[in-house]
Amino acid sequence: MNAVTASVLPRRQFLTRAFAVTAPLILPGAVLGLNGATPPSEKIVFGGIGMGNRALYILPNFLSQPDLHFAAISDAREDRRQAGKKAIDAFYRNADCRVYRDFRELLARKDVDAVLIATGNRWHATASMFAARAGKDIYCEKPISLTIREGRKLVELCKRYGAIYQAGTQRRSTESYQFARELVRQGKIGKIHTVEMQVWTGGTIPHQPNTRVPEGWDYDQWLGPVQWRPFNPGRVNGWAYFWDTGEGMHTDMGTHYTDQMQWVLGTDHTMPVEFETSDMVWPDPKTWMSETAITGTFKCRYADGVQGILYQRKGFTDRYIRYIGDAGWVQVDDETDVVTAEPKSILQFRPEGGVSWSNASSHIRDLLACIRSRRQPLCHPEVAHRAQAVVESMTIAARLNRKLGWDPVKEVFDCAEANRMLYREPRAPWRV
């Protein structure tokens, strides 16, 4: 029995005994689990870490689960704490949601079984490791980390503490991507040799002066594990386009597609062995304070010769992944969930209906089932780490502007300079 199970069972046993003692009392049917309702004693209690735009977008997918209860949230910003509380209280029609500035206070609650982590990218690995160590199960938005060794450390900690972890690469739980995978796996396009992926162009942030920290912000908590810098609106609002806080759009969105590539190719427990980039366009530091690539081509090659190509281009539309074989191709359009293929005849095998990637409910259901059974979910730490490490390796190759060899067993490059970029020491007190 792990720490999470140990925290859940006593609460359930207590309530069961309470019902037995107070049987003569008239209780609402929902309390007893009548009429299909899940009794409170059987609900998995969640807390939320980070209540920004992404959290509020995905929160309804959690709240709608009948066997889940959202009890508390945390955020370094007062406005986001209140926004999260408002949404949760409105759903439950009460004022019970507790709010915390420091997520460690939320993790200390014994009634919280699991957490949704939807912070900025800089926090994902650190908050997840703190949660695992506190005995909580985890749903964490992608990317799971911003360095390869940090991702490996997260894998090890989840194993050590028995944490059930689901990465928010929810396309594994959606019908269009599952269908494409089956077409490839069944040989409908022949022997696959190339995977093409395309993500949004990178953003550019103009130079802005440092300012005072806004009212209601705990800026030190907001920074978390990254090195301290003066408050700058450009850096804070455009955090995705700086190396220490986001690493760029190809990292943020690219992990969705490298995850698919790994899954479809059956390489979840290994990685490509070679990385290189070309056609990179970077922000002009005279004009822009942002640091990450605007456009570029990121390539990788597996030991069997299959290559993956991640394009960053064409503005903020036209995201897709295409699998190319010697007898055809199949593509999933990420904007529309539309599957196209050549030959077109293979599309007749597609089942009717299905869930879009924009609805994470199926992915959440997988997590909840795993919390109860203690089996590994679809996007458990090992596969999430490997997919993210592909993107990270592409990033390092781009920053160094050189071709890199990679050992997927030892998780090291054939380049000393690249190996120095495998890890960034977190700022105290966020070293786990």
C-alpha angles and dihedrals in degrees: 000000000000128000094267094051090046091054094048101044100057090052091051094044090051093052092046090054091046091056091050092052096045098042094129091061119096107244130183113263091239090060091055093042095249124154091028095300119140111238115236090245090064098045121108107234116222136194126196125228111196121016104201129127096294093050093051090047095053098033095088089059088060098040092053093061107104095212096048130082125192108213108165146009139197135201137157090233123072094211091056093045089055093045091053093046091048092053094047096043090048091054094049094036094231139086098242103115109113120215130210134186093204115050091210088074089055091049090053091064110106093205093061110093101176143006139221109218112200102152125130114293094261090068102045100092097036096048090046092052092049089049093049091049089051090056097253129137115233145221106184128182118236140300095051092202144357097225131045096232091048088056092050090050090053090053090052094047093050088053093047095051098034094240119169105224129188120186115215094244088121098170088092086068097051129094101231094054093042089053093051090049092053092050090054095042092050092053096245091143096036124237109352117231106163139033116197121196132178131196137177122289116261121262128241125219119200120226113276132179123251115259140187118284109265121249113274096026126121093202095181089055090046092055092047113161098004123093116275119264132170114270110272122174092214094054094042098047094037097040092138090070100057127083099233098045107030117352095217140286095293088061096041097048100017093073089067090061099039086051089054091046092052092046097048094044091049092239099124092129098044138036145215116290100216137043134185140153139209142182091031117177116194131189114268103244090214090065106022134046093198115103110197131093120283095197136350149128120261119194135189134177129206123218090256092056099257109140132208121206121193114193121198105196149096102067123268099329139061103061115168148142122223128189113205123198136172090262102041144306142262126206135189115206106217094203095057108014087237115152117211128179148172117253089039091206092078090067090074088080093065114116121230122259126002139157125285121234088244089069110068095185095107090050090050091048089055090053094048091050089051093049088058098041097033091226121135117270126228095268101035120166098270096054092040091051093050093050091048092046089058090058092042091052090051089051093051091048089052095048092049093038092222141109112260132201117213133202105211092194099050092028095224135124128233088242127077093209091053091048090056087062094057092091142022118201110241120235116257131294091026100073109119 
